Amino acid sequence: MKTNTANRKALIALAIGGFGIGLTEFVIMGILPDVAKGLNISIPEAGHSIAAYALGVVVGAPLLAKIGSKLNSRTVLLLLMGWFTLFNTLSGFADSYGTLLVTRFLSGLPHGAFFGIGAVVAGKLVKAGKSAQAIAVMFSGLTIANVIGVPTGTYIGHHYDWSLSFFMVGIVGFMAILSVFFWMPKIEPELPKARSNENKGLRNGELWALIALTTIGTGGFFAWYSYIAPLVTDIAGMGENMVSYAMILAGLGMVVGNFLGAKMAEWFVPLKAVAISLSFMVLLLLINAVVATNPQMLLIMTFLMGLASFTVSTPIQMAIINTSKGNEMLGSSMNQSAFNMGNASGAYLAGLPIAYGYGVVYSGVVGAVLAGTGVAMAIGILVYRRQRANKYRKLAYNS
């Protein structure tokens, strides 16, 4: 951390790691039929590998973050990226359903811890007041992966061999290892702080409320995004080739939304920014349910939905870090688990009306309910904070 240039390189190292994580998380969705054909299994069985990865994220985030909090951040990030690179590469060598599930689960373990620890480290690499922008730089790797990496990996996996997509992830992971090794400064772990009202660890009720907010609120986006393909082909009546273009549009929206969300976290209290972003998402999801039959409007809404989804990321990450003082890495990593639980639960709940014959457009209505619940939860936490602050002021005045 000698110069600003060195710190910028360190942030780029985090972004490269984020690119690799975004690539492996989303490319599997584009090559699922190819994986099924290659392993001689059904597409639903191949889809279990997505759930296995998400489960790895949920399990690994708090576990590895807790272990990593005792080491300097550079060492931890190197170990996490090494693990990530190894098991993503091994996923490309999977020759059976069981092997793929195991390697995908193990690939997911470092995901949450890398983003969680990386978010805390990013905040320490910049001057006060610029933490949101630093976290956004790290998340930019994930958003750019959706614009460039995922379409490229999908094309390679579909036209050549699905295993090459995972080898591509391994190459990005190796690049991340090198960048962290050469560019990331050593930030020693902070000494444990005395337990207080501010530092309650996992007994912090507000921390759990925020994690629940992330799971439910962001589930609104995943309820819609999980069914983007049938929305494009079945509802809007466009060709299958347009699905890739729609996903690129969503990715471009994510890139813009990522940095807009960082600005919102500076303009407002982070949790208030979350409430505004989720409110915007509710509005878009409801509008989308009405205009989805119009191809042009659907593509416009796809970009806007991608934008709205990532205006939430940095503010909620900052809200978690601010709430888990003394346990920032653990809280930040657990929030990544919450994102993945939102992914799984949003997709499942949005599939229910489809299974009962109500049509794909109702996935957006389910998403609006989930995002709206997130808004209510954010407002509830803000009201609770205000009441608590007033209570402390009264106690101080009376004493």
BELPEMO-V966674 format. One record per pair of residues at least 24 apart in sequence whose ideal C-beta (glycine too) atoms are under 6 Angstrom apart, sorted by the first residue. I is the first residue (numbers start at 1). J is the second residue. If there is no record, write none. Layout:
# BELPEMO-V966674
I_J / I_J
This chain:
# BELPEMO-V966674
1_185 / 7_125 / 9_183 / 10_125 / 10_183 / 10_184 / 11_134 / 11_137 / 13_179 / 13_180 / 13_183 / 13_184 / 14_118 / 14_122 / 14_138 / 15_137 / 15_138 / 15_140 / 15_141 / 16_175 / 16_176 / 16_179 / 17_81 / 17_114 / 17_176 / 18_138 / 18_141 / 18_142 / 19_141 / 19_145 / 19_172 / 20_169 / 20_172 / 20_173 / 20_176 / 21_111 / 22_142 / 22_145 / 23_145 / 23_149 / 23_153 / 23_169 / 24_88 / 24_169 / 26_150 / 27_150 / 27_153 / 27_165 / 30_154 / 31_154 / 31_157 / 31_162 / 31_165 / 34_157 / 34_158 / 34_162 / 35_162 / 38_162 / 39_97 / 41_97 / 45_97 / 49_100 / 49_104 / 52_101 / 52_104 / 52_105 / 53_104 / 53_108 / 54_340 / 54_344 / 56_105 / 56_108 / 56_109 / 57_108 / 57_111 / 57_112 / 57_340 / 58_337 / 58_340 / 60_109 / 60_112 / 61_112 / 61_113 / 61_333 / 61_334 / 61_336 / 61_337 / 62_334 / 64_113 / 65_113 / 65_116 / 65_329 / 65_330 / 65_333 / 66_330 / 68_117 / 69_189 / 69_329 / 70_189 / 72_186 / 72_188 / 73_121 / 73_187 / 74_184 / 74_186 / 76_117 / 77_180 / 78_180 / 80_110 / 80_113 / 80_114 / 81_173 / 81_176 / 81_177 / 83_110 / 84_110 / 84_173 / 85_170 / 85_173 / 85_174 / 88_166 / 88_169 / 88_170 / 89_170 / 91_166 / 92_163 / 92_166 / 92_167 / 112_333 / 112_336 / 112_337 / 113_333 / 115_336 / 116_329 / 116_332 / 116_333 / 116_336 / 117_329 / 119_317 / 119_332 / 120_328 / 120_329 / 120_332 / 124_187 / 132_262 / 132_265 / 132_266 / 132_314 / 132_318 / 133_262 / 135_314 / 135_317 / 136_258 / 136_259 / 136_262 / 136_314 / 139_258 / 139_313 / 140_258 / 143_254 / 143_255 / 143_258 / 146_251 / 146_254 / 147_248 / 147_251 / 147_252 / 151_244 / 151_248 / 193_326 / 198_325 / 199_325 / 199_326 / 201_327 / 206_323 / 207_323 / 207_324 / 207_331 / 209_381 / 210_319 / 210_320 / 210_323 / 211_334 / 211_338 / 213_374 / 213_377 / 213_378 / 214_316 / 214_335 / 214_338 / 215_338 / 215_341 / 215_342 / 216_370 / 216_373 / 216_374 / 217_278 / 217_371 / 217_374 / 218_339 / 218_342 / 219_342 / 219_345 / 219_346 / 219_370 / 220_281 / 220_367 / 220_370 / 220_371 / 221_309 / 222_342 / 222_343 / 222_346 / 222_347 / 223_346 / 223_350 / 223_363 / 223_366 / 223_367 / 223_370 / 224_363 / 224_364 / 224_367 / 226_347 / 227_360 / 227_363 / 230_360 / 231_292 / 231_360 / 235_292 / 235_293 / 235_360 / 236_295 / 236_298 / 238_295 / 246_302 / 249_299 / 249_302 / 249_303 / 250_302 / 250_306 / 253_303 / 253_306 / 253_307 / 254_306 / 254_310 / 256_307 / 257_307 / 257_310 / 257_311 / 258_310 / 260_311 / 261_310 / 261_311 / 261_313 / 261_314 / 261_315 / 262_314 / 265_314 / 265_315 / 265_318 / 270_315 / 270_318 / 270_319 / 271_319 / 271_378 / 271_382 / 273_315 / 274_312 / 274_315 / 274_316 / 274_378 / 275_375 / 275_378 / 275_379 / 277_311 / 277_312 / 278_371 / 278_374 / 278_375 / 279_375 / 280_308 / 281_308 / 281_371 / 282_368 / 282_371 / 282_372 / 284_308 / 285_364 / 285_367 / 285_368 / 286_368 / 288_364 / 289_361 / 289_364 / 289_365 / 292_361
